[in-house]
């Protein structure tokens, strides 16, 4: 849950710069599988309804400020993005520009924050450059 808390903080810090989504996939530590005693007691999902309920239970414990999507029961998103047990991605204009390591050890919110901060700085430079170019061209004749 600590990683979800950090993710939540990041979504608030960068909400003006990026859109965020959390995809709830198959339960990493179900009570009928590799269960960790401090985790929520969630069984493996046998129906999509069970997965929805598990996602809601997670949200009840750690609310998020972004949309929460639920993977299909065939784990299509999980397989496509090798997401289990957790992984961070940045998609920019339809292209994956950051693919984090698999969690829990490869789940590094600080790397995503660094990318977003660099992008923010780049956007500011581009905005300043565009404004300077417009100001520098004020002497062009008026086409009207």
C-alpha positions in Angstrom: 0.0 0.0 0.0 3.0 2.4 0.5 3.6 2.3 -3.3 0.0 3.3 -3.9 0.4 6.2 -1.5 3.4 7.4 -3.4 1.6 7.0 -6.7 -1.3 9.0 -5.4 1.0 11.8 -4.3 2.6 11.8 -7.7 -0.8 12.1 -9.5 -1.6 15.1 -7.4 1.8 16.7 -7.9 1.7 16.4 -11.7 -2.0 16.4 -12.5 -1.7 19.7 -14.5 1.0 18.0 -16.7 -0.3 14.4 -17.3 -3.3 12.2 -17.1 -2.9 9.2 -14.8 -4.7 5.9 -14.6 -4.3 2.9 -12.4 -5.2 -0.6 -13.8 -6.2 -3.2 -11.3 -5.0 -6.6 -12.5 -5.0 -10.1 -11.0 -4.4 -10.1 -7.2 -0.7 -10.5 -6.5 -1.1 -12.0 -3.1 -4.4 -13.7 -2.8 -5.4 -15.5 0.4 -5.6 -18.8 -1.6 -2.2 -18.3 -3.1 1.0 -16.6 -2.1 -0.5 -14.6 0.7 1.3 -12.0 2.8 -0.1 -11.6 6.3 -0.2 -7.8 6.2 -2.1 -7.6 2.9 -5.8 -7.3 2.4 -7.6 -10.7 2.4 -8.6 -11.0 -1.2 -9.0 -14.4 -2.9 -8.0 -15.1 -6.5 -10.6 -13.6 -8.8 -12.9 -16.2 -10.4 -15.3 -13.6 -11.9 -15.0 -10.1 -13.1 -17.4 -9.0 -10.4 -14.9 -10.3 -7.8 -12.2 -8.3 -9.4 -14.3 -5.2 -9.3 -15.0 -5.8 -5.6 -11.3 -6.3 -5.0 -10.5 -3.0 -6.8 -13.1 -1.2 -4.7 -11.6 -2.7 -1.5 -8.2 -1.4 -2.5 -9.7 2.1 -3.2 -11.5 2.0 0.2 -8.1 1.5 1.8 -6.1 3.9 -0.4 -8.3 6.4 -2.4 -6.8 7.5 -5.7 -7.2 10.8 -7.6 -7.1 9.2 -11.0 -9.4 6.8 -12.8 -9.1 3.1 -11.8 -9.5 0.6 -14.6 -10.0 -3.1 -14.0 -8.3 -5.6 -16.3 -10.5 -8.3 -17.9 -10.6 -11.7 -16.3 -8.4 -13.1 -19.1 -5.7 -10.7 -17.9 -5.3 -9.0 -21.3 -3.7 -5.8 -20.0 -1.5 -7.6 -17.5 -0.1 -9.9 -20.3 0.3 -7.0 -22.8 2.2 -4.8 -20.4 3.9 -7.5 -18.2 2.3 -5.7 -15.3 2.3 -8.3 -12.5 2.7 -7.6 -9.7 3.0 -3.9 -10.5 4.6 -1.7 -13.2 4.7 1.9 -14.1 4.5 3.2 -17.7 4.5 6.6 -19.4 2.8 6.8 -22.7 3.3 10.0 -24.7 1.4 10.6 -27.8 0.7 6.9 -28.2 4.2 5.7 -27.6 5.7 4.1 -24.5 8.5 6.4 -23.4 9.1 4.9 -20.0 8.7 1.3 -18.9 9.5 0.7 -15.3 10.7 -2.5 -13.8 8.4 -5.1 -12.4 7.3 -4.5 -8.8 7.9 -4.5 -6.0 11.6 -3.8 -6.4 11.3 -2.3 -9.9 8.4 -0.1 -9.0 10.1 3.3 -8.8 7.8 6.2 -8.6 10.9 8.5 -8.3 11.9 7.6 -11.9 8.5 8.5 -13.2 8.6 11.8 -11.2 12.1 12.5 -12.7 10.8 12.0 -16.2 7.7 14.2 -15.6 9.9 16.9 -14.0 12.2 16.9 -17.0 9.2 17.0 -19.3 7.8 20.0 -17.3 11.1 21.8 -17.7 11.3 21.0 -21.4 7.7 22.4 -21.9 8.6 25.6 -20.0 11.7 26.1 -22.2 9.6 25.4 -25.4 7.0 27.9 -24.2 9.6 30.6 -23.5 11.2 29.9 -26.8 7.9 30.2 -28.7 7.0 33.5 -26.9 10.5 34.9 -27.6 10.1 34.0 -31.3 6.8 35.7 -31.5 8.1 38.8 -29.7 11.2 38.8 -32.0 9.0 38.8 -35.1 6.8 41.8 -34.1 8.5 43.9 -36.8 7.0 41.8 -39.6 4.6 43.8 -41.8 0.9 43.4 -41.1 -0.6 41.2 -43.8 -4.0 43.0 -43.6 
